[in-house]
Amino acid sequence: MDNDSFPGWHGTTIIGVRKGDRVVIAGDGQVSLGQTVIKGSARKVRRLKPGGHEVVAGFAGSTADAFALLERLESKLEATPGQLQRASVELAKDWRTDKYLQKLEAMLIVTDGRELYIITGAGDVLEPEHGIAAIGSGGNYALAAARGMAENSDLDAEQIARRAMAIAADICVYTNGNLTVETIDAA
């Protein structure tokens, strides 16, 4: 997510890491407006349970827009229980074609423990290579750090996510070390 895409609001960092049968999504808590930190403890990673099927989602971008997208994702998941890919594709199609949704400025990382996707307003549903997805202003830093750790260590998914977020927080001024971490296992 490019900071220029969201005038005035500067990012966050969200990372999803799959290792073995476990996926972890972690996000920082910083919300900034321009050069000012508005809040340091925002919760940008959520556990959803539509129709009894658990999904973890993290978002970057406008909080209000992300909540609207999460509500829409929940309704898509209720309509297609246990089918995260189908629900994600349906959300992306709506997001790209609906005039109201087109104005929403956010990105999502979602997982059900089996599948891991990045969903964008451009209509993309991306399954990341190497089992690691990252979005937000510090996303590239966290992604690079996580890839290095995943390929060169015996760390588990949560350890990789936490360490990658710490590295991103050290580099990106729009990311802090106040994390929300959710773990989900493949069903």
C-alpha positions in Angstrom: 0.0 0.0 0.0 1.5 3.3 -1.1 1.1 6.1 1.5 0.1 8.5 -1.4 -3.0 6.3 -1.9 -4.3 7.5 1.5 -3.8 11.3 1.7 -3.2 12.4 5.3 -3.3 8.9 6.8 -0.1 7.0 7.0 -0.1 3.3 7.4 0.5 0.5 9.5 2.1 -2.8 9.2 0.3 -6.1 8.9 2.0 -9.5 8.3 0.7 -13.0 7.7 3.1 -15.9 8.1 2.3 -19.6 7.4 4.6 -22.2 8.7 3.5 -25.8 8.9 -0.2 -26.1 9.8 -0.3 -22.7 11.5 -0.9 -19.1 10.2 -0.2 -16.0 12.3 -1.4 -12.5 11.4 0.2 -9.7 13.4 -0.4 -6.0 13.2 0.9 -2.9 14.9 -1.2 -0.5 16.8 -0.2 2.9 15.5 -2.6 5.3 13.8 -1.0 8.5 12.4 -2.4 11.6 10.8 0.4 13.4 9.0 3.3 13.6 11.4 1.2 13.0 14.5 0.5 9.7 16.2 -3.2 9.8 17.0 -3.3 6.4 18.7 -0.8 3.8 19.6 -3.0 0.8 20.5 -5.4 0.3 17.7 -6.5 -3.3 17.0 -6.1 -3.9 13.3 -6.2 -7.7 13.4 -9.6 -9.4 14.0 -10.9 -12.9 14.5 -14.2 -13.4 12.5 -16.5 -16.4 13.1 -19.2 -16.2 10.3 -21.3 -19.4 10.2 -19.0 -21.0 12.8 -15.9 -21.0 10.4 -13.0 -19.1 11.9 -11.2 -16.5 9.8 -8.5 -14.1 10.9 -8.2 -10.7 9.1 -5.8 -7.8 9.3 -6.2 -4.5 7.6 -4.2 -1.4 6.6 -5.6 1.9 5.5 -8.7 3.8 6.7 -10.2 2.1 9.7 -13.8 2.9 8.9 -13.2 1.6 5.3 -11.6 -1.5 6.6 -14.5 -2.2 9.0 -17.0 -1.8 6.1 -14.9 -4.3 4.1 -14.7 -6.7 7.0 -18.5 -6.6 7.4 -18.9 -7.3 3.7 -16.3 -10.2 3.9 -18.3 -11.7 6.8 -21.5 -11.6 4.7 -19.7 -13.3 1.8 -18.3 -16.0 4.2 -21.8 -16.6 5.6 -23.1 -17.1 2.0 -20.2 -19.5 1.2 -19.3 -21.2 4.5 -15.8 -22.6 4.7 -14.9 -21.2 1.2 -12.5 -18.3 2.0 -11.2 -18.2 -1.6 -14.7 -17.8 -3.1 -15.7 -15.2 -0.5 -12.5 -13.3 -1.1 -13.0 -13.3 -4.9 -16.6 -12.2 -4.4 -15.6 -9.3 -2.1 -12.8 -8.2 -4.6 -15.3 -8.2 -7.5 -17.8 -6.1 -5.5 -15.0 -3.8 -4.3 -13.9 -3.2 -7.9 -17.3 -2.7 -9.4 -19.5 -1.1 -6.7 -19.3 2.7 -6.8 -19.5 3.0 -3.0 -16.9 0.3 -2.4 -14.5 1.7 -5.0 -13.9 4.7 -2.7 -12.8 2.5 0.2 -9.1 2.9 1.0 -7.8 -0.2 2.7 -6.2 -3.6 2.1 -6.8 -6.9 3.8 -4.9 -10.0 4.7 -7.2 -12.9 5.4 -6.7 -16.6 6.4 -8.7 -19.5 7.6 -5.5 -21.4 8.5 -5.4 -23.2 5.2 -5.5 -20.4 2.7 -3.8 -17.0 3.0 -4.7 -14.0 0.8 -4.2 -10.3 0.3 -7.3 -8.6 -1.0 -7.1 -5.2 -2.7 -9.5 -2.6 -4.1 -8.1 -3.2 -7.6 -9.9 -6.5 -7.6 -6.9 -8.6 -6.6 -7.0 -11.7 -4.5 -3.3 -12.6 -4.1 -1.9 -15.8 -2.6 1.6 -14.8 -1.5 4.6 -16.8 -2.4 6.6 -18.4 0.4 3.6 -18.3 2.7 4.2 -14.7 3.8 2.0 -11.7 3.1 2.6 -8.1 4.2 0.7 -4.8 3.7 1.0 -1.3 4.9 3.7 1.3 5.1 6.1 -1.1 6.8 5.0 -4.1 4.9 8.0 -4.4 2.7 10.4 -4.3 5.7 8.4 -6.9 7.5 8.1 -9.1 4.4 11.9 -9.0 3.8 12.7 -9.8 7.4 10.1 -12.6 7.6 11.4 -14.2 4.4 14.9 -14.2 5.7 13.9 -15.7 9.0 11.6 -18.3 7.4 14.3 -19.5 5.0 17.2 -19.5 7.5 15.9 -20.4 10.9 13.8 -22.9 12.8 11.6 -20.2 14.3 7.8 -20.9 14.3 5.2 -18.7 12.5 4.5 -16.5 15.6 8.2 -16.0 16.3 8.8 -15.0 12.7 5.8 -12.6 12.7 6.8 -10.9 16.0 10.4 -10.5 15.0 9.5 -9.2 11.5 7.1 -6.7 13.1 9.9 -5.5 15.5 12.2 -4.9 12.6 9.5 -3.0 10.6 8.8 -0.9 13.7 12.5 0.0 14.0 12.6 1.2 10.4 9.1 2.6 9.5 8.0 5.7 11.4 4.4 4.8 10.8 4.7 1.4 12.6 5.0 0.8 16.4 5.8 -2.2 18.5 2.3 -2.5 20.1 1.2 -5.7 18.4 -2.1 -7.6 18.0 -1.3 -11.2 17.1 -3.8 -13.9 16.1 -3.0 -17.5 15.4 -5.1 -20.0 13.5 -4.4 -23.6 12.7 -5.4 -25.4 9.5 -8.6 -27.3 10.1 
